[in-house]
Amino acid sequence: MTKRSQQSMSYGKRILSSAFSGWGARIGLTWVIILAFVACFSPLLANSMPLLASENGQVSMPILSYLTAEDLMLMVLFVVVLLLWKMPLKFSTKAAVASSSALIALLVGLAILSPPKTIIYDQFREKAAAGSYDWQVLPPIPYSPSDYLRDIGGNNSLKAPMVTEKQFHLMGTDSAGSDVASRMIHASRVALSIGFIATGISMIIGIIIGGQMGYFAGRFDMIGMRIVEVFEAIPVLFLLLAFVAFFGRSVYIIMIIIGVTGWSGYARYIRAEFLKLRKQDYVQAAIASGLPLRSILFRHMLPNGIAPVLVVASFGVAAAILTEATLSFLGLGPVEASSWGSMLNEAVKSSVFNWWMAAFPGGAIFLTVFSYNLMGEALRDAVDPQLSRKAGLVT
């Protein structure tokens, strides 16, 4: 990319173009996109139910009857994000905020209101064995994470990968007899949802409080900084342990606690940026024009001060994933869903070290956290004025 074309780009586009010009950030982004696809479409990738089947000449999709509201909304959200990615920046910004907020709110509401369905996985295998299906199309991994395969010889024992007795398991089985590859795919949803939602909560709180601290300064800033120091002194892991002990192991509690206690770093960065921007000519012109405070803060100042916050957010997602994995490894993670941390714990439960229960979940945690760190480092280098000036991004 030439220097003239870089100068004609907006500040946000220049930062992203510089950050993702290196192979490290590209590899990290590719892994996160693959992980997001796997998490959103996990029911179609690993399930004991046929995706498509013909019974007595009638073609049906058995899996549709058992998809939850969360499954449908995540699939729609992934498609919407892809479409918004291809839209022009001036149209996609507001549409992304509005649609993402609406979809996430609807997703959480439907997930809470919709009761879980009882699924008997044996019935589909019994129909196939009895010849009831004329033909069927199975997912790439034909096992559900909660399918213990007792009807085909599951004996609640750990089996290494590629052991072919009655069925084939790419990554082996766990202590309950369920397929590890299926659990790995479905556990990616827990990791990404906790990372993104907890970081989103922290960013919203940090931007609101830090923006007002930087804009008003003075006494408001002094009080705000004391509140920031109080929240930075809170031991998050011990607070999570206390809440889990009192209110149970819920993924929503973990998200909220991590989000509510992790906003202080975002507030510090937004405060520092707003302290610089409040004296700029365009901000003074907006104040003189009589614009409302929310317009000055979030329409004029925030787009010019958000870049450092995005850097912190990438590291925040990685930290949230590690925190959830730590809780799950200790046996205090979400009980209603598969988790990489709980799978990692199974590697050391028995007297014999089960390497596949450590290698695959541990590798997934490492690659995910490493990918976010790669993108965070690239964004930090792009935002740094000295490095940007050396790269010719700032004249």
Stockholm file with secondary structure:
# STOCKHOLM 1.0

chainA/1-395         MTKRSQQSMSYGKRILSSAFSGWGARIGLTWVIILAFVACFSPLLANSMPLLASENGQVSMPILSYLTAEDLMLMVLFVVVLLLWKMPLKFSTKAAVASSSALIALLVGLAILSPPKTIIYDQFREKAAAGSYDWQVLPPIPYSPSDYLRDIGGNNSLKAPMVTEKQFHLMGTDSAGSDVASRMIHASRVALSIGFIATGISMIIGIIIGGQMGYFAGRFDMIGMRIVEVFEAIPVLFLLLAFVAFFGRSVYIIMIIIGVTGWSGYARYIRAEFLKLRKQDYVQAAIASGLPLRSILFRHMLPNGIAPVLVVASFGVAAAILTEATLSFLGLGPVEASSWGSMLNEAVKSSVFNWWMAAFPGGAIFLTVFSYNLMGEALRDAVDPQLSRKAGLVT
#=GR chainA/1-395 SS CCHHHHHHSCHHHHHHHHHTTSHHHHHHHHHHHHHHHHHHTHHHHBCSSCSEEEETTEEECGGGGGCCHHHHHHHHHHHHHHHHHHSCHHHHHHHHHHHHHHHHHHHHHHHHHSCCCCCCTHHHHHHHHHTCEEEEECCSBCCCTTCCCGGGTCCSCCBCTTCCSSSCCTTCBCTTSCBHHHHHHHHHHHHHHHHHHHHHHHHHHHHHHHHHHHHHCHHHHHHHHHHHHHHHTSCHHHHHHHHHHHHCSCHHHHHHHHHHHSCHHHHHHHHHHHHHHTTSHHHHHHHHTTCCHHHIIIIIIHHHHCHHHHHHHHHHHHHHHHHHHHHHHTTCSCSSSCCHHHHHHHTTTSSSCCHHHHHHHHHHHHHHHHHHHHHHHHHHHHHCHHHHHHTTSCC
#=GC SS_cons         CCHHHHHHSCHHHHHHHHHTTSHHHHHHHHHHHHHHHHHHTHHHHBCSSCSEEEETTEEECGGGGGCCHHHHHHHHHHHHHHHHHHSCHHHHHHHHHHHHHHHHHHHHHHHHHSCCCCCCTHHHHHHHHHTCEEEEECCSBCCCTTCCCGGGTCCSCCBCTTCCSSSCCTTCBCTTSCBHHHHHHHHHHHHHHHHHHHHHHHHHHHHHHHHHHHHHCHHHHHHHHHHHHHHHTSCHHHHHHHHHHHHCSCHHHHHHHHHHHSCHHHHHHHHHHHHHHTTSHHHHHHHHTTCCHHHIIIIIIHHHHCHHHHHHHHHHHHHHHHHHHHHHHTTCSCSSSCCHHHHHHHTTTSSSCCHHHHHHHHHHHHHHHHHHHHHHHHHHHHHCHHHHHHTTSCC
//
